[in-house]
Amino acid sequence: MSIRPLGDKIVIKVIEDTEKTEGGIFIPDSAKEKPQKGEVIAVGPGKTLEDGKREEMEVKTGDIVLFAKYAGTDVKMNDEVLKIMSVKDVLGVLEA
């Protein structure tokens, strides 16, 4: 099963940060920050403008992005946590 986002929505596979500090201390779930980084796995066709044309999406499949802390909706599929969010919630694309 897969998700096909509509409009200006994207699907992100959340990238969890390491659960252990450099000193070897494990961090409990209750003390962790919400992840704010993920890989774009699906992109909608773009927002429909008033003239009927589509607005071009600023991200593409495979991009690693940073997003707002409480952005999107969590969805569990195939034992993975995915986020569906509007492209406007993306703060930036990480580039090498």
PDB file as gemmi writes it, atoms N, CA and C in Angstrom:
CRYST1    1.000    1.000    1.000  90.00  90.00  90.00 P 1                      
ATOM      1  N   MET A   1       0.843  -1.178   0.000  1.00  0.00           N  
ATOM      2  CA  MET A   1       0.000   0.000   0.000  1.00  0.00           C  
ATOM      3  C   MET A   1       0.888   1.241   0.000  1.00  0.00           C  
ATOM      4  N   SER A   2       0.474   2.277  -0.727  1.00  0.00           N  
ATOM      5  CA  SER A   2       1.223   3.527  -0.778  1.00  0.00           C  
ATOM      6  C   SER A   2       0.253   4.704  -0.704  1.00  0.00           C  
ATOM      7  N   ILE A   3       0.813   5.884  -0.499  1.00  0.00           N  
ATOM      8  CA  ILE A   3       0.009   7.104  -0.405  1.00  0.00           C  
ATOM      9  C   ILE A   3       0.346   7.994  -1.590  1.00  0.00           C  
ATOM     10  N   ARG A   4      -0.682   8.535  -2.248  1.00  0.00           N  
ATOM     11  CA  ARG A   4      -0.506   9.505  -3.331  1.00  0.00           C  
ATOM     12  C   ARG A   4      -1.047  10.838  -2.819  1.00  0.00           C  
ATOM     13  N   PRO A   5      -0.149  11.771  -2.465  1.00  0.00           N  
ATOM     14  CA  PRO A   5      -0.620  13.051  -1.938  1.00  0.00           C  
ATOM     15  C   PRO A   5      -1.320  13.891  -2.998  1.00  0.00           C  
ATOM     16  N   LEU A   6      -2.249  14.707  -2.566  1.00  0.00           N  
ATOM     17  CA  LEU A   6      -3.015  15.573  -3.458  1.00  0.00           C  
ATOM     18  C   LEU A   6      -2.572  17.022  -3.293  1.00  0.00           C  
ATOM     19  N   GLY A   7      -2.816  17.824  -4.305  1.00  0.00           N  
ATOM     20  CA  GLY A   7      -2.531  19.265  -4.230  1.00  0.00           C  
ATOM     21  C   GLY A   7      -1.098  19.568  -3.868  1.00  0.00           C  
ATOM     22  N   ASP A   8      -0.922  20.438  -2.857  1.00  0.00           N  
ATOM     23  CA  ASP A   8       0.418  20.846  -2.444  1.00  0.00           C  
ATOM     24  C   ASP A   8       0.931  20.044  -1.250  1.00  0.00           C  
ATOM     25  N   LYS A   9       0.425  18.834  -1.085  1.00  0.00           N  
ATOM     26  CA  LYS A   9       0.836  17.973   0.037  1.00  0.00           C  
ATOM     27  C   LYS A   9       2.022  17.100  -0.356  1.00  0.00           C  
ATOM     28  N   ILE A  10       2.831  16.742   0.664  1.00  0.00           N  
ATOM     29  CA  ILE A  10       3.954  15.831   0.475  1.00  0.00           C  
ATOM     30  C   ILE A  10       3.915  14.776   1.576  1.00  0.00           C  
ATOM     31  N   VAL A  11       4.550  13.639   1.318  1.00  0.00           N  
ATOM     32  CA  VAL A  11       4.667  12.572   2.313  1.00  0.00           C  
ATOM     33  C   VAL A  11       6.138  12.462   2.676  1.00  0.00           C  
ATOM     34  N   ILE A  12       6.407  12.450   3.985  1.00  0.00           N  
ATOM     35  CA  ILE A  12       7.778  12.425   4.482  1.00  0.00           C  
ATOM     36  C   ILE A  12       7.984  11.215   5.380  1.00  0.00           C  
ATOM     37  N   LYS A  13       9.111  10.520   5.162  1.00  0.00           N  
ATOM     38  CA  LYS A  13       9.541   9.463   6.072  1.00  0.00           C  
ATOM     39  C   LYS A  13      10.427  10.141   7.108  1.00  0.00           C  
ATOM     40  N   VAL A  14       9.990  10.136   8.351  1.00  0.00           N  
ATOM     41  CA  VAL A  14      10.689  10.838   9.423  1.00  0.00           C  
ATOM     42  C   VAL A  14      12.029  10.161   9.694  1.00  0.00           C  
ATOM     43  N   ILE A  15      13.085  10.963   9.826  1.00  0.00           N  
ATOM     44  CA  ILE A  15      14.411  10.468  10.172  1.00  0.00           C  
ATOM     45  C   ILE A  15      14.619  10.720  11.658  1.00  0.00           C  
ATOM     46  N   GLU A  16      14.698   9.632  12.422  1.00  0.00           N  
ATOM     47  CA  GLU A  16      14.895   9.728  13.869  1.00  0.00           C  
ATOM     48  C   GLU A  16      16.362  10.000  14.162  1.00  0.00           C  
ATOM     49  N   ASP A  17      16.627  10.883  15.112  1.00  0.00           N  
ATOM     50  CA  ASP A  17      17.994  11.107  15.556  1.00  0.00           C  
ATOM     51  C   ASP A  17      18.420   9.957  16.461  1.00  0.00           C  
ATOM     52  N   THR A  18      19.710   9.834  16.670  1.00  0.00           N  
ATOM     53  CA  THR A  18      20.251   8.761  17.498  1.00  0.00           C  
ATOM     54  C   THR A  18      19.683   8.806  18.913  1.00  0.00           C  
ATOM     55  N   GLU A  19      19.499   7.643  19.509  1.00  0.00           N  
ATOM     56  CA  GLU A  19      18.928   7.544  20.850  1.00  0.00           C  
ATOM     57  C   GLU A  19      19.991   7.534  21.928  1.00  0.00           C  
ATOM     58  N   LYS A  20      21.263   7.681  21.548  1.00  0.00           N  
ATOM     59  CA  LYS A  20      22.347   7.603  22.508  1.00  0.00           C  
ATOM     60  C   LYS A  20      23.252   8.819  22.341  1.00  0.00           C  
ATOM     61  N   THR A  21      23.695   9.393  23.464  1.00  0.00           N  
ATOM     62  CA  THR A  21      24.607  10.534  23.400  1.00  0.00           C  
ATOM     63  C   THR A  21      26.007  10.053  23.043  1.00  0.00           C  
ATOM     64  N   GLU A  22      26.898  10.999  22.745  1.00  0.00           N  
ATOM     65  CA  GLU A  22      28.283  10.643  22.429  1.00  0.00           C  
ATOM     66  C   GLU A  22      28.954   9.941  23.598  1.00  0.00           C  
ATOM     67  N   GLY A  23      28.531  10.253  24.814  1.00  0.00           N  
ATOM     68  CA  GLY A  23      29.103   9.636  26.006  1.00  0.00           C  
ATOM     69  C   GLY A  23      28.526   8.263  26.300  1.00  0.00           C  
ATOM     70  N   GLY A  24      27.560   7.801  25.508  1.00  0.00           N  
ATOM     71  CA  GLY A  24      27.005   6.458  25.683  1.00  0.00           C  
ATOM     72  C   GLY A  24      25.741   6.405  26.513  1.00  0.00           C  
ATOM     73  N   ILE A  25      25.163   7.562  26.851  1.00  0.00           N  
ATOM     74  CA  ILE A  25      23.946   7.595  27.662  1.00  0.00           C  
ATOM     75  C   ILE A  25      22.732   7.487  26.748  1.00  0.00           C  
ATOM     76  N   PHE A  26      21.818   6.559  27.056  1.00  0.00           N  
ATOM     77  CA  PHE A  26      20.598   6.406  26.275  1.00  0.00           C  
ATOM     78  C   PHE A  26      19.571   7.429  26.717  1.00  0.00           C  
ATOM     79  N   ILE A  27      18.891   8.032  25.747  1.00  0.00           N  
ATOM     80  CA  ILE A  27      17.899   9.066  26.019  1.00  0.00           C  
ATOM     81  C   ILE A  27      16.512   8.433  25.989  1.00  0.00           C  
ATOM     82  N   PRO A  28      15.720   8.555  27.070  1.00  0.00           N  
ATOM     83  CA  PRO A  28      14.370   7.980  27.064  1.00  0.00           C  
ATOM     84  C   PRO A  28      13.448   8.734  26.111  1.00  0.00           C  
ATOM     85  N   ASP A  29      12.415   8.042  25.613  1.00  0.00           N  
ATOM     86  CA  ASP A  29      11.476   8.652  24.666  1.00  0.00           C  
ATOM     87  C   ASP A  29      10.862   9.931  25.207  1.00  0.00           C  
ATOM     88  N   SER A  30      10.590   9.972  26.511  1.00  0.00           N  
ATOM     89  CA  SER A  30       9.931  11.137  27.105  1.00  0.00           C  
ATOM     90  C   SER A  30      10.809  12.391  27.070  1.00  0.00           C  
ATOM     91  N   ALA A  31      12.113  12.223  26.942  1.00  0.00           N  
ATOM     92  CA  ALA A  31      13.029  13.367  26.942  1.00  0.00           C  
ATOM     93  C   ALA A  31      13.474  13.780  25.547  1.00  0.00           C  
ATOM     94  N   LYS A  32      13.066  13.050  24.529  1.00  0.00           N  
ATOM     95  CA  LYS A  32      13.507  13.341  23.170  1.00  0.00           C  
ATOM     96  C   LYS A  32      12.722  14.502  22.568  1.00  0.00           C  
ATOM     97  N   GLU A  33      13.389  15.236  21.710  1.00  0.00           N  
ATOM     98  CA  GLU A  33      12.725  16.264  20.902  1.00  0.00           C  
ATOM     99  C   GLU A  33      11.986  15.570  19.773  1.00  0.00           C  
ATOM    100  N   LYS A  34      10.899  16.174  19.310  1.00  0.00           N  
ATOM    101  CA  LYS A  34      10.207  15.635  18.141  1.00  0.00           C  
ATOM    102  C   LYS A  34      11.122  15.779  16.935  1.00  0.00           C  
ATOM    103  N   PRO A  35      11.220  14.727  16.103  1.00  0.00           N  
ATOM    104  CA  PRO A  35      12.068  14.842  14.913  1.00  0.00           C  
ATOM    105  C   PRO A  35      11.548  15.930  13.984  1.00  0.00           C  
ATOM    106  N   GLN A  36      12.470  16.630  13.359  1.00  0.00           N  
ATOM    107  CA  GLN A  36      12.104  17.703  12.443  1.00  0.00           C  
ATOM    108  C   GLN A  36      12.812  17.545  11.110  1.00  0.00           C  
ATOM    109  N   LYS A  37      13.242  16.322  10.812  1.00  0.00           N  
ATOM    110  CA  LYS A  37      13.963  16.064   9.577  1.00  0.00           C  
ATOM    111  C   LYS A  37      13.383  14.808   8.950  1.00  0.00           C  
ATOM    112  N   GLY A  38      13.312  14.790   7.624  1.00  0.00           N  
ATOM    113  CA  GLY A  38      12.791  13.608   6.959  1.00  0.00           C  
ATOM    114  C   GLY A  38      13.102  13.594   5.478  1.00  0.00           C  
ATOM    115  N   GLU A  39      12.844  12.426   4.880  1.00  0.00           N  
ATOM    116  CA  GLU A  39      13.050  12.240   3.446  1.00  0.00           C  
ATOM    117  C   GLU A  39      11.707  12.289   2.739  1.00  0.00           C  
ATOM    118  N   VAL A  40      11.619  13.082   1.696  1.00  0.00           N  
ATOM    119  CA  VAL A  40      10.394  13.184   0.908  1.00  0.00           C  
ATOM    120  C   VAL A  40      10.245  11.895   0.091  1.00  0.00           C  
ATOM    121  N   ILE A  41       9.129  11.181   0.296  1.00  0.00           N  
ATOM    122  CA  ILE A  41       8.923   9.939  -0.450  1.00  0.00           C  
ATOM    123  C   ILE A  41       7.807  10.050  -1.486  1.00  0.00           C  
ATOM    124  N   ALA A  42       6.991  11.099  -1.413  1.00  0.00           N  
ATOM    125  CA  ALA A  42       5.945  11.325  -2.408  1.00  0.00           C  
ATOM    126  C   ALA A  42       5.593  12.805  -2.437  1.00  0.00           C  
ATOM    127  N   VAL A  43       5.281  13.303  -3.628  1.00  0.00           N  
ATOM    128  CA  VAL A  43       4.965  14.721  -3.823  1.00  0.00           C  
ATOM    129  C   VAL A  43       3.686  14.833  -4.632  1.00  0.00           C  
ATOM    130  N   GLY A  44       2.781  15.698  -4.179  1.00  0.00           N  
ATOM    131  CA  GLY A  44       1.554  15.949  -4.921  1.00  0.00           C  
ATOM    132  C   GLY A  44       1.826  16.748  -6.185  1.00  0.00           C  
ATOM    133  N   PRO A  45       0.802  16.937  -7.016  1.00  0.00           N  
ATOM    134  CA  PRO A  45       0.988  17.644  -8.290  1.00  0.00           C  
ATOM    135  C   PRO A  45       1.162  19.157  -8.142  1.00  0.00           C  
ATOM    136  N   GLY A  46       0.871  19.706  -6.981  1.00  0.00           N  
ATOM    137  CA  GLY A  46       0.981  21.153  -6.773  1.00  0.00           C  
ATOM    138  C   GLY A  46      -0.385  21.786  -6.605  1.00  0.00           C  
ATOM    139  N   LYS A  47      -0.396  22.946  -5.987  1.00  0.00           N  
ATOM    140  CA  LYS A  47      -1.625  23.689  -5.734  1.00  0.00           C  
ATOM    141  C   LYS A  47      -2.198  24.226  -7.050  1.00  0.00           C  
ATOM    142  N   THR A  48      -3.515  24.119  -7.205  1.00  0.00           N  
ATOM    143  CA  THR A  48      -4.174  24.666  -8.388  1.00  0.00           C  
ATOM    144  C   THR A  48      -4.379  26.166  -8.187  1.00  0.00           C  
ATOM    145  N   LEU A  49      -3.880  26.949  -9.116  1.00  0.00           N  
ATOM    146  CA  LEU A  49      -4.006  28.401  -9.053  1.00  0.00           C  
ATOM    147  C   LEU A  49      -5.351  28.844  -9.631  1.00  0.00           C  
ATOM    148  N   GLU A  50      -5.701  30.116  -9.445  1.00  0.00           N  
ATOM    149  CA  GLU A  50      -6.982  30.644  -9.914  1.00  0.00           C  
ATOM    150  C   GLU A  50      -7.160  30.522 -11.422  1.00  0.00           C  
ATOM    151  N   ASP A  51      -6.055  30.582 -12.172  1.00  0.00           N  
ATOM    152  CA  ASP A  51      -6.144  30.478 -13.628  1.00  0.00           C  
ATOM    153  C   ASP A  51      -6.176  29.024 -14.123  1.00  0.00           C  
ATOM    154  N   GLY A  52      -6.193  28.067 -13.168  1.00  0.00           N  
ATOM    155  CA  GLY A  52      -6.276  26.653 -13.524  1.00  0.00           C  
ATOM    156  C   GLY A  52      -4.936  25.966 -13.682  1.00  0.00           C  
ATOM    157  N   LYS A  53      -3.863  26.730 -13.678  1.00  0.00           N  
ATOM    158  CA  LYS A  53      -2.521  26.138 -13.781  1.00  0.00           C  
ATOM    159  C   LYS A  53      -2.087  25.609 -12.423  1.00  0.00           C  
ATOM    160  N   ARG A  54      -1.066  24.763 -12.430  1.00  0.00           N  
ATOM    161  CA  ARG A  54      -0.526  24.206 -11.193  1.00  0.00           C  
ATOM    162  C   ARG A  54       0.724  24.969 -10.763  1.00  0.00           C  
ATOM    163  N   GLU A  55       0.823  25.247  -9.455  1.00  0.00           N  
ATOM    164  CA  GLU A  55       2.027  25.855  -8.904  1.00  0.00           C  
ATOM    165  C   GLU A  55       3.094  24.766  -8.808  1.00  0.00           C  
ATOM    166  N   GLU A  56       4.301  25.069  -9.263  1.00  0.00           N  
ATOM    167  CA  GLU A  56       5.384  24.086  -9.237  1.00  0.00           C  
ATOM    168  C   GLU A  56       5.795  23.793  -7.794  1.00  0.00           C  
ATOM    169  N   MET A  57       6.029  22.512  -7.484  1.00  0.00           N  
ATOM    170  CA  MET A  57       6.457  22.109  -6.136  1.00  0.00           C  
ATOM    171  C   MET A  57       7.941  22.421  -5.961  1.00  0.00           C  
ATOM    172  N   GLU A  58       8.313  22.881  -4.763  1.00  0.00           N  
ATOM    173  CA  GLU A  58       9.692  23.269  -4.493  1.00  0.00           C  
ATOM    174  C   GLU A  58      10.549  22.115  -4.007  1.00  0.00           C  
ATOM    175  N   VAL A  59       9.946  20.966  -3.706  1.00  0.00           N  
ATOM    176  CA  VAL A  59      10.686  19.790  -3.272  1.00  0.00           C  
ATOM    177  C   VAL A  59      10.394  18.641  -4.226  1.00  0.00           C  
ATOM    178  N   LYS A  60      11.282  17.634  -4.195  1.00  0.00           N  
ATOM    179  CA  LYS A  60      11.078  16.467  -5.045  1.00  0.00           C  
ATOM    180  C   LYS A  60      11.345  15.204  -4.218  1.00  0.00           C  
ATOM    181  N   THR A  61      10.915  14.089  -4.730  1.00  0.00           N  
ATOM    182  CA  THR A  61      11.152  12.810  -4.066  1.00  0.00           C  
ATOM    183  C   THR A  61      12.645  12.609  -3.860  1.00  0.00           C  
ATOM    184  N   GLY A  62      13.015  12.184  -2.647  1.00  0.00           N  
ATOM    185  CA  GLY A  62      14.420  11.959  -2.319  1.00  0.00           C  
ATOM    186  C   GLY A  62      15.073  13.096  -1.568  1.00  0.00           C  
ATOM    187  N   ASP A  63      14.467  14.286  -1.577  1.00  0.00           N  
ATOM    188  CA  ASP A  63      15.023  15.424  -0.831  1.00  0.00           C  
ATOM    189  C   ASP A  63      14.969  15.149   0.666  1.00  0.00           C  
ATOM    190  N   ILE A  64      16.005  15.577   1.383  1.00  0.00           N  
ATOM    191  CA  ILE A  64      16.001  15.551   2.853  1.00  0.00           C  
ATOM    192  C   ILE A  64      15.633  16.959   3.288  1.00  0.00           C  
ATOM    193  N   VAL A  65      14.541  17.070   4.057  1.00  0.00           N  
ATOM    194  CA  VAL A  65      14.015  18.386   4.410  1.00  0.00           C  
ATOM    195  C   VAL A  65      13.912  18.573   5.917  1.00  0.00           C  
ATOM    196  N   LEU A  66      13.933  19.833   6.324  1.00  0.00           N  
ATOM    197  CA  LEU A  66      13.633  20.226   7.695  1.00  0.00           C  
ATOM    198  C   LEU A  66      12.233  20.803   7.682  1.00  0.00           C  
ATOM    199  N   PHE A  67      11.439  20.454   8.696  1.00  0.00           N  
ATOM    200  CA  PHE A  67      10.064  20.946   8.728  1.00  0.00           C  
ATOM    201  C   PHE A  67       9.713  21.468  10.103  1.00  0.00           C  
ATOM    202  N   ALA A  68       8.636  22.233  10.181  1.00  0.00           N  
ATOM    203  CA  ALA A  68       8.186  22.833  11.438  1.00  0.00           C  
ATOM    204  C   ALA A  68       7.902  21.745  12.475  1.00  0.00           C  
ATOM    205  N   LYS A  69       8.159  22.060  13.719  1.00  0.00           N  
ATOM    206  CA  LYS A  69       8.106  21.078  14.808  1.00  0.00           C  
ATOM    207  C   LYS A  69       6.781  20.326  14.896  1.00  0.00           C  
ATOM    208  N   TYR A  70       5.673  20.998  14.780  1.00  0.00           N  
ATOM    209  CA  TYR A  70       4.371  20.335  14.935  1.00  0.00           C  
ATOM    210  C   TYR A  70       3.611  20.244  13.609  1.00  0.00           C  
ATOM    211  N   ALA A  71       4.343  20.250  12.515  1.00  0.00           N  
ATOM    212  CA  ALA A  71       3.726  20.222  11.184  1.00  0.00           C  
ATOM    213  C   ALA A  71       3.210  18.840  10.830  1.00  0.00           C  
ATOM    214  N   GLY A  72       2.194  18.813  10.011  1.00  0.00           N  
ATOM    215  CA  GLY A  72       1.730  17.583   9.401  1.00  0.00           C  
ATOM    216  C   GLY A  72       0.911  16.670  10.291  1.00  0.00           C  
ATOM    217  N   THR A  73       0.505  15.571   9.685  1.00  0.00           N  
ATOM    218  CA  THR A  73      -0.284  14.541  10.346  1.00  0.00           C  
ATOM    219  C   THR A  73       0.485  13.240  10.274  1.00  0.00           C  
ATOM    220  N   ASP A  74       0.650  12.577  11.417  1.00  0.00           N  
ATOM    221  CA  ASP A  74       1.347  11.295  11.451  1.00  0.00           C  
ATOM    222  C   ASP A  74       0.436  10.195  10.946  1.00  0.00           C  
ATOM    223  N   VAL A  75       1.001   9.318  10.118  1.00  0.00           N  
ATOM    224  CA  VAL A  75       0.280   8.175   9.575  1.00  0.00           C  
ATOM    225  C   VAL A  75       1.197   6.970   9.698  1.00  0.00           C  
ATOM    226  N   LYS A  76       0.670   5.846  10.202  1.00  0.00           N  
ATOM    227  CA  LYS A  76       1.476   4.636  10.313  1.00  0.00           C  
ATOM    228  C   LYS A  76       1.098   3.700   9.181  1.00  0.00           C  
ATOM    229  N   MET A  77       2.097   3.362   8.351  1.00  0.00           N  
ATOM    230  CA  MET A  77       1.893   2.443   7.232  1.00  0.00           C  
ATOM    231  C   MET A  77       3.060   1.475   7.176  1.00  0.00           C  
ATOM    232  N   ASN A  78       2.772   0.205   7.040  1.00  0.00           N  
ATOM    233  CA  ASN A  78       3.815  -0.822   6.908  1.00  0.00           C  
ATOM    234  C   ASN A  78       4.869  -0.705   8.007  1.00  0.00           C  
ATOM    235  N   ASP A  79       4.423  -0.512   9.249  1.00  0.00           N  
ATOM    236  CA  ASP A  79       5.303  -0.389  10.422  1.00  0.00           C  
ATOM    237  C   ASP A  79       6.264   0.796  10.342  1.00  0.00           C  
ATOM    238  N   GLU A  80       5.918   1.819   9.564  1.00  0.00           N  
ATOM    239  CA  GLU A  80       6.706   3.041   9.466  1.00  0.00           C  
ATOM    240  C   GLU A  80       5.826   4.226   9.823  1.00  0.00           C  
ATOM    241  N   VAL A  81       6.429   5.235  10.457  1.00  0.00           N  
ATOM    242  CA  VAL A  81       5.704   6.468  10.734  1.00  0.00           C  
ATOM    243  C   VAL A  81       6.013   7.453   9.623  1.00  0.00           C  
ATOM    244  N   LEU A  82       4.965   7.893   8.939  1.00  0.00           N  
ATOM    245  CA  LEU A  82       5.088   8.869   7.868  1.00  0.00           C  
ATOM    246  C   LEU A  82       4.354  10.136   8.276  1.00  0.00           C  
ATOM    247  N   LYS A  83       4.712  11.246   7.677  1.00  0.00           N  
ATOM    248  CA  LYS A  83       4.011  12.511   7.896  1.00  0.00           C  
ATOM    249  C   LYS A  83       3.472  12.997   6.566  1.00  0.00           C  
ATOM    250  N   ILE A  84       2.228  13.455   6.580  1.00  0.00           N  
ATOM    251  CA  ILE A  84       1.653  14.118   5.416  1.00  0.00           C  
ATOM    252  C   ILE A  84       1.514  15.583   5.799  1.00  0.00           C  
ATOM    253  N   MET A  85       2.095  16.463   4.983  1.00  0.00           N  
ATOM    254  CA  MET A  85       2.057  17.888   5.313  1.00  0.00           C  
ATOM    255  C   MET A  85       2.030  18.722   4.043  1.00  0.00           C  
ATOM    256  N   SER A  86       1.693  19.967   4.224  1.00  0.00           N  
ATOM    257  CA  SER A  86       1.722  20.924   3.134  1.00  0.00           C  
ATOM    258  C   SER A  86       3.171  21.316   2.866  1.00  0.00           C  
ATOM    259  N   VAL A  87       3.503  21.566   1.630  1.00  0.00           N  
ATOM    260  CA  VAL A  87       4.862  21.963   1.281  1.00  0.00           C  
ATOM    261  C   VAL A  87       5.247  23.273   1.976  1.00  0.00           C  
ATOM    262  N   LYS A  88       4.277  24.093   2.355  1.00  0.00           N  
ATOM    263  CA  LYS A  88       4.597  25.361   3.031  1.00  0.00           C  
ATOM    264  C   LYS A  88       5.146  25.140   4.439  1.00  0.00           C  
ATOM    265  N   ASP A  89       4.979  23.933   5.013  1.00  0.00           N  
ATOM    266  CA  ASP A  89       5.527  23.612   6.330  1.00  0.00           C  
ATOM    267  C   ASP A  89       6.999  23.209   6.274  1.00  0.00           C  
ATOM    268  N   VAL A  90       7.535  23.052   5.056  1.00  0.00           N  
ATOM    269  CA  VAL A  90       8.948  22.721   4.897  1.00  0.00           C  
ATOM    270  C   VAL A  90       9.750  24.002   5.066  1.00  0.00           C  
ATOM    271  N   LEU A  91      10.740  23.947   5.962  1.00  0.00           N  
ATOM    272  CA  LEU A  91      11.561  25.120   6.243  1.00  0.00           C  
ATOM    273  C   LEU A  91      12.761  25.218   5.311  1.00  0.00           C  
ATOM    274  N   GLY A  92      13.248  24.067   4.842  1.00  0.00           N  
ATOM    275  CA  GLY A  92      14.396  24.074   3.947  1.00  0.00           C  
ATOM    276  C   GLY A  92      14.772  22.678   3.504  1.00  0.00           C  
ATOM    277  N   VAL A  93      15.575  22.604   2.455  1.00  0.00           N  
ATOM    278  CA  VAL A  93      16.078  21.342   1.917  1.00  0.00           C  
ATOM    279  C   VAL A  93      17.560  21.247   2.271  1.00  0.00           C  
ATOM    280  N   LEU A  94      17.972  20.127   2.865  1.00  0.00           N  
ATOM    281  CA  LEU A  94      19.385  19.924   3.199  1.00  0.00           C  
ATOM    282  C   LEU A  94      20.131  19.529   1.936  1.00  0.00           C  
ATOM    283  N   GLU A  95      21.238  20.194   1.660  1.00  0.00           N  
ATOM    284  CA  GLU A  95      22.044  19.907   0.481  1.00  0.00           C  
ATOM    285  C   GLU A  95      23.450  19.572   0.903  1.00  0.00           C  
ATOM    286  N   ALA A  96      24.068  18.651   0.182  1.00  0.00           N  
ATOM    287  CA  ALA A  96      25.437  18.214   0.514  1.00  0.00           C  
ATOM    288  C   ALA A  96      26.471  19.177   0.010  1.00  0.00           C  
TER     289      ALA A  96                                                      
END                                                                             
